[in-house]
Amino acid sequence: MNKSIKAIIVILIIAILLGVGAFVVLQFYNPFRQYPSSSTESKSYTIDEILMPSCPQTDTVTKNGYVIDTTNKADGYVCVKGPSDGIIKKVQVIQGDSTYTYSVFDGKFTVLPLMKGSGTYTIRTLKQKSGDSYSVTASVEITAALTNELSIYLYPNQIVDYNKETLAVLKSFELTKNDKSELERVHSVYQWIVTNIDYDYDKVDEALKTFMIPDLDDAFTKEKGICFDYASLMTAMLRVQHIPTRVVTGYTDPGYHAWIETYIDGVGWINPSIYFKKETWKRVDPTFDAQGPYLGKYQSKLYY
């Protein structure tokens, strides 16, 4: 009996002994497969080619001291800046039954991704009255026709906030410098995330009390975080490689959770259980994968 057949028998015996769940994870085992599997070569980008949003104010709407810059709506984002009044401000991007809420800062533009793609949106600004009570200060309707529906997922935003000096961004280029394909780049970033980032159990209690925007440099430096940090880190590290990636928030069997979806041109395996089909979104969950396999259900709510 050759070694390959012996290996398959051993894996099957382990799966049976450990139960059905283990069998599901191990069913893709192939002793002849390499990870990542070979894939079509693609352009390798440099750090100077990172796509960064801009707010040139070529096409703007001004209401009650708020400036809404729609210059780059064809690239999948607009910008908003509020008056410097020291009041806590928010902005909402609304389409259909989806509402995304972001913070607005005095004298600084906030980038608003148009997460539903081409279509008509309502941009609504708000200011704090007291506590969690806000009043509407301006409301504008815009229509966007995106040049590339995937471009939304190639820029930083408030949830996936980075620049060319962000530590995780620099690490992404270090990890992928010898990679020839998108599949290899996803593999390199994924392996680093699940191997090096630990789950921050102390942060969970705080996250249950308040909405926490991921701080990429903090998570990178401490090498730990919650699911939102795992997802945001991996998303940033792939976006700078021009690989469309989005953070997804929603629910799993244990409760509220965040994971990612990635879209690549190639096909192939990055490990025995993650297979990328050509030009389709693929769910990847670095948080659960770092702890152990999760075989339950996912229910998506919002995309960032």
C-alpha positions in Angstrom: 0.0 0.0 0.0 1.6 3.3 -1.1 2.0 6.3 1.3 -0.8 8.4 -0.4 -3.4 5.7 0.2 -2.2 5.2 3.7 -2.5 8.9 4.4 -6.1 9.1 3.1 -7.1 6.1 5.2 -5.5 7.7 8.3 -7.4 11.0 7.7 -10.7 9.1 7.2 -10.2 7.2 10.4 -9.4 10.4 12.4 -12.5 12.1 10.9 -14.7 9.1 11.9 -13.3 9.1 15.4 -13.7 12.8 15.9 -17.2 13.0 14.5 -19.1 14.4 11.5 -17.8 17.9 12.0 -14.2 16.9 11.6 -15.1 14.9 8.5 -16.7 18.0 6.9 -13.4 19.9 7.5 -11.2 17.1 6.3 -13.3 15.9 3.3 -11.2 18.1 0.9 -7.9 16.5 2.0 -5.8 15.6 -1.0 -2.2 14.4 -0.4 -1.2 15.6 -3.9 -2.4 19.2 -3.5 -0.2 22.1 -2.7 -1.4 25.2 -0.8 -1.9 27.6 -2.3 -2.7 25.8 -5.5 -1.3 27.1 -8.8 -3.3 30.0 -10.3 -3.1 32.6 -13.1 -0.4 35.2 -12.6 -1.5 38.7 -12.1 0.0 42.2 -11.8 2.0 42.9 -8.7 1.3 46.4 -7.3 3.5 48.7 -5.4 2.8 50.8 -2.3 2.6 53.9 -4.4 -0.3 52.3 -6.4 -2.5 52.0 -3.4 -5.9 53.6 -4.2 -6.7 56.4 -1.8 -9.9 58.5 -1.7 -9.8 62.2 -2.5 -12.3 65.0 -1.9 -11.5 67.7 -4.4 -14.8 69.5 -4.1 -15.3 69.7 -7.8 -18.9 68.7 -7.5 -20.5 69.6 -4.1 -23.8 70.3 -2.3 -23.7 72.6 0.7 -26.5 72.6 3.3 -26.6 74.2 6.8 -22.8 74.3 6.9 -22.3 70.7 5.7 -20.3 70.1 2.5 -21.2 66.9 0.6 -18.6 66.2 -2.1 -19.9 63.9 -4.8 -17.0 64.3 -7.2 -15.9 60.7 -7.0 -19.3 58.9 -6.8 -18.5 57.0 -10.0 -15.7 55.3 -8.0 -18.1 54.3 -5.3 -17.7 56.9 -2.6 -18.7 60.5 -1.6 -17.3 62.7 1.2 -19.0 64.9 3.8 -17.6 67.5 6.1 -19.5 69.3 8.9 -19.1 72.7 10.4 -16.5 73.3 13.1 -19.0 73.8 16.0 -17.8 71.2 18.5 -21.1 69.3 18.3 -21.1 65.5 17.9 -22.2 64.8 14.4 -23.2 61.7 12.3 -24.0 61.0 8.7 -26.1 58.3 7.2 -26.0 56.7 3.8 -29.4 55.2 3.0 -30.6 53.1 0.1 -33.7 50.9 0.4 -33.8 49.2 3.8 -30.0 49.6 4.3 -28.7 52.4 6.5 -25.0 53.0 7.2 -24.1 55.4 10.0 -20.7 57.1 10.3 -19.1 59.8 12.5 -18.4 63.3 11.1 -15.5 65.3 12.5 -15.0 69.1 12.6 -13.1 70.4 9.6 -12.3 66.9 8.2 -13.9 65.0 5.4 -15.5 61.6 6.2 -15.4 59.1 3.2 -18.8 57.5 2.6 -18.7 54.2 0.6 -21.8 53.6 -1.6 -22.0 50.0 -0.5 -25.0 49.0 -2.6 -23.3 50.0 -5.9 -24.9 52.0 -8.6 -28.2 53.5 -7.7 -29.9 56.4 -5.8 -28.9 57.2 -2.2 -30.0 59.6 0.5 -27.2 61.3 2.4 -28.5 62.5 5.7 -26.5 64.5 8.3 -27.3 64.7 12.0 -26.2 66.5 15.1 -26.4 65.4 18.7 -29.2 66.9 20.8 -28.4 64.9 24.0 -27.2 61.4 24.6 -28.3 59.2 21.8 -30.8 61.7 20.5 -30.0 63.4 17.1 -31.7 65.8 14.9 -31.4 65.9 11.0 -29.5 68.9 9.7 -29.4 68.2 6.0 -30.7 65.6 3.5 -29.5 65.2 0.0 -30.4 62.6 -2.7 -27.7 61.5 -5.2 -27.6 59.0 -8.0 -24.4 57.2 -8.8 -23.4 55.1 -11.8 -20.2 53.3 -10.9 -17.5 52.8 -13.5 -16.5 49.6 -11.8 -18.9 48.0 -9.2 -15.9 46.5 -7.4 -14.1 49.8 -6.9 -16.0 50.4 -3.6 -14.0 47.6 -2.1 -10.5 48.9 -3.0 -10.5 52.1 -0.9 -10.1 52.7 2.8 -13.1 54.0 4.8 -14.0 54.6 8.4 -14.3 50.9 9.2 -11.3 49.8 7.2 -9.1 52.9 7.8 -5.5 52.9 6.5 -2.9 54.9 4.6 0.5 54.2 3.1 2.2 54.3 6.5 -0.2 51.9 8.3 1.8 49.0 9.8 -0.5 46.3 8.4 -0.2 47.8 4.9 3.6 47.7 5.1 3.3 44.1 6.3 1.1 43.2 3.4 3.7 44.2 0.9 6.4 42.4 2.8 4.3 39.2 2.9 3.4 39.3 -0.8 6.6 40.5 -2.4 7.4 37.2 -4.0 3.8 36.2 -4.8 2.8 35.9 -8.5 -1.0 35.6 -8.3 -4.0 37.0 -6.4 -4.5 33.5 -4.8 -1.0 33.5 -3.5 -1.4 37.0 -2.0 -4.7 36.0 -0.3 -2.9 32.9 1.1 0.0 34.9 2.4 -2.1 37.4 4.2 -4.6 34.8 5.5 -1.8 32.6 6.9 -0.2 35.6 8.7 -3.5 36.7 10.2 -4.6 33.3 11.6 -1.1 32.5 12.8 -0.2 35.8 14.4 -3.4 37.5 15.7 -4.8 36.3 19.0 -8.4 36.8 20.1 -8.7 39.6 22.7 -11.2 38.3 25.2 -10.8 41.4 27.4 -12.0 43.6 24.6 -15.2 41.7 24.1 -16.9 43.2 27.2 -16.1 46.7 26.0 -17.3 46.0 22.5 -20.7 44.8 23.9 -21.3 48.2 25.4 -20.2 50.5 22.6 -19.6 50.4 18.8 -15.8 50.2 18.4 -14.2 51.2 15.1 -11.2 49.0 14.4 -7.8 50.5 15.0 -5.5 48.7 12.6 -2.2 49.9 14.1 -3.3 49.0 17.6 -4.4 45.5 16.6 -1.2 45.0 14.6 1.1 46.1 17.3 -0.7 44.2 20.1 -1.2 41.2 17.8 -4.7 40.7 19.1 -8.2 41.8 18.6 -11.9 40.8 18.3 -13.6 39.7 15.1 -14.0 43.2 13.8 -10.3 43.7 14.1 -9.4 40.4 12.3 -11.8 41.3 9.5 -10.6 44.9 9.1 -7.0 43.9 9.2 -7.3 41.3 6.5 -9.5 43.5 4.4 -7.0 46.4 4.4 -4.1 44.1 3.7 -5.9 42.7 0.6 -7.3 46.0 -0.7 -3.9 47.5 -1.0 -3.0 44.6 -3.3 -6.0 45.6 -5.5 -8.0 42.6 -4.4 -11.6 43.6 -3.8 -12.5 42.7 -0.2 -15.2 43.7 2.2 -16.0 43.4 5.9 -19.3 41.7 6.6 -21.1 42.0 9.9 -24.0 39.8 10.9 -24.8 36.8 13.0 -23.4 33.3 13.5 -24.6 30.6 15.9 -22.5 32.1 18.8 -23.9 35.6 18.1 -23.0 38.9 16.5 -19.8 38.5 14.3 -17.7 40.0 11.6 -15.9 38.2 8.7 -14.8 39.0 5.2 -15.6 38.3 1.6 -13.0 38.4 -1.1 -13.3 38.5 -4.9 -10.4 37.3 -7.1 -9.9 36.6 -10.8 -8.2 33.2 -10.3 -9.3 29.9 -8.9 -7.8 27.5 -6.4 -7.3 26.4 -2.8 -5.6 28.4 -0.1 -6.0 25.6 2.4 -7.9 22.2 2.6 -11.2 23.9 3.2 -11.1 27.2 1.4 -11.6 27.1 -2.4 -11.9 30.2 -4.5 -14.0 30.1 -7.7 -13.3 32.5 -10.5 -14.9 36.0 -10.1 -17.3 35.2 -7.3 -17.3 36.5 -3.7 -15.8 34.0 -1.2 -16.4 34.1 2.5 -13.3 33.8 4.7 -13.5 33.9 8.5 -10.1 34.6 9.9 -11.4 34.9 13.5 -12.9 31.4 13.7 -10.1 29.9 11.5 -7.5 31.2 14.0 -9.4 29.5 16.9 -10.6 26.3 15.1 -13.2 25.4 12.4 -16.7 26.8 12.6 -19.3 24.8 10.7 -22.5 26.7 11.6 -24.6 29.2 9.7 -23.9 32.8 8.7 -26.5 35.6 8.4 -25.1 38.8 6.7 -26.4 42.2 7.8 -24.0 45.0 6.6 -21.0 45.3 4.3 -18.1 47.7 4.7 
